Amino acid sequence: MQNDIPRHGLRPATVGVHGGYDDDPSTGATAVPIFQTASYAYGSTRDLADVFRGRAPGHVYSRISNPTTYALERRLAQMEGGVGAIATASGMGAITAVMTALLRAGDEIVSVRGIFGGTVSLFRNVLSRFNIRATLTAPDAASVSAAVTDATKVIFAETIANPVMDVPDLPALSEVARSHNIPLVVDATVTTPALARVKDFGADVIVHSTTKFINGHGTAIGGAIVDTGNYRWAEGRFEDLASLARKAGQMALLARLRNVVYRDLGACPAPQNSFLMLQGLETLSARMPIHCKNALRLAEFLASLPGVEWVNYPGLPTSPHKPVVDRLYGGIGGAILTFGLAGEADPARCMDSFVLARRMTNLGDAKTLVLHPASTIFAEYDRSERLNLGVTDDMIRVSLGIEDFEDIREDFEQAITQSTEN
Ligand SMILES: Cc1ncc(COP(=O)(O)O)c(C=O)c1O
């Protein structure tokens, strides 16, 4: 076992490899062991009660915490520069847990529009049943600010909105949130800490679908919640968290999640899946630049094709979002783009013509994936509602993998040629 690895001041790429775990003391194993156990035995009733009641450290039941998952939580929190994290069974599990911890009947969410359809569905079909209302707005600070009411308790945004590709100016949204003393909750699935630490842009709580780039290989579903420490729970508008903060300080939200909301909702990850996410974090910073470079090159290529009517990629110089991308993400527009074919060309014909790119409802895989959002994730909405949500019938979404770009280019060229010729 090696004890001399520095634990502080490391950069995110290094933390992704070394963070959150010390070599196993009994064997020296450097890979995080998979603690495939539901529960944990103690020598005495008192010892078990002490851990159960938080008077001593330890794990009592894997729905509440698990050593493999705990290593993932620590590693991700360190990468994001947060005070702590909780890993969940899915990205939706993370968003549900955060909203359930923060909101009660009568409260409102102001969310930027054009975000993941599952999140819109959570707002519209589930939270609305508990009298929690969500207003979707344009992503600029003025629109978000205009939508905030006295009942608003959360502002929600995605770093790069999937699938409309809007890139909100997070520091400006954070100022709006600050002025109302409410937290800014940011879904950073599409950018990950490899592109930016959104804590530095004023995000208060970060949620991830770790299913995507963090896992990186499409092998498990998972999510995570990170408290960045930016929002002062002790002085916030959440009475229960303010009173808990007197004991738990900045850990108030995570304590309430761990001991009540997350525990009671039951959306904990399987230890095996936490292991896969830990492995994904080790190579995330190496993979992201390849995903993103392939996206930029495909966007440029598609923009040059007469058979393509439009391309939406925030990293293109022609995108209205490029100035924010330059300021926040070093000019890198992420690894997802959307496009539409010219004329009356059938998007399904194009989709069916891909041989390398996979027709799948996922993103952030090592493989390039294509999806027709209107007939899948957004199929539950009628056409006018889909258009409201920014999803046109001709939209094809691409999540770029890490293959050789020339192979991706050839696949797109042949699929588009086949679908646009008579
Ligand atoms: C931006 C974003 N957030 C959240 C989710 C939900 O994550 P999961 O599928 O892991 O529940 C997704 C899924 O596609 C997503 O794209």
The ligand as an SDF file (V2000), in Angstrom:
LIG
                    3D

 16 16  0  0  0  0  0  0  0  0999 V2000
  -29.1230   16.0550  -19.8040 C   0  0  0  0  0  0  0  0  0  0  0  0
  -29.7220   14.8170  -19.2070 C   0  0  0  0  0  0  0  0  0  0  0  0
  -30.0680   14.8170  -17.9090 N   0  0  0  0  0  0  0  0  0  0  0  0
  -30.6130   13.7310  -17.3230 C   0  0  0  0  0  0  0  0  0  0  0  0
  -30.8350   12.5830  -18.0380 C   0  0  0  0  0  0  0  0  0  0  0  0
  -31.4630   11.4050  -17.3500 C   0  0  0  0  0  0  0  0  0  0  0  0
  -30.4510   10.4780  -17.0300 O   0  0  0  0  0  0  0  0  0  0  0  0
  -30.7280    8.9000  -16.8400 P   0  0  0  0  0  0  0  0  0  0  0  0
  -31.1240    8.3610  -18.1640 O   0  0  0  0  0  0  0  0  0  0  0  0
  -29.4120    8.4060  -16.3230 O   0  0  0  0  0  0  0  0  0  0  0  0
  -31.8150    8.7780  -15.8390 O   0  0  0  0  0  0  0  0  0  0  0  0
  -30.4880   12.5200  -19.3790 C   0  0  0  0  0  0  0  0  0  0  0  0
  -30.7470   11.2940  -20.1700 C   0  0  0  0  0  0  0  0  0  0  0  0
  -30.6500   11.2830  -21.3740 O   0  0  0  0  0  0  0  0  0  0  0  0
  -29.9200   13.6740  -19.9900 C   0  0  0  0  0  0  0  0  0  0  0  0
  -29.5810   13.6850  -21.2840 O   0  0  0  0  0  0  0  0  0  0  0  0
  1  2  1  0
  2  3  1  0
  2 15  2  0
  3  4  2  0
  4  5  1  0
  5  6  1  0
  5 12  2  0
  6  7  1  0
  7  8  1  0
  8  9  2  0
  8 10  1  0
  8 11  1  0
 12 13  1  0
 12 15  1  0
 13 14  2  0
 15 16  1  0
M  END
$$$$
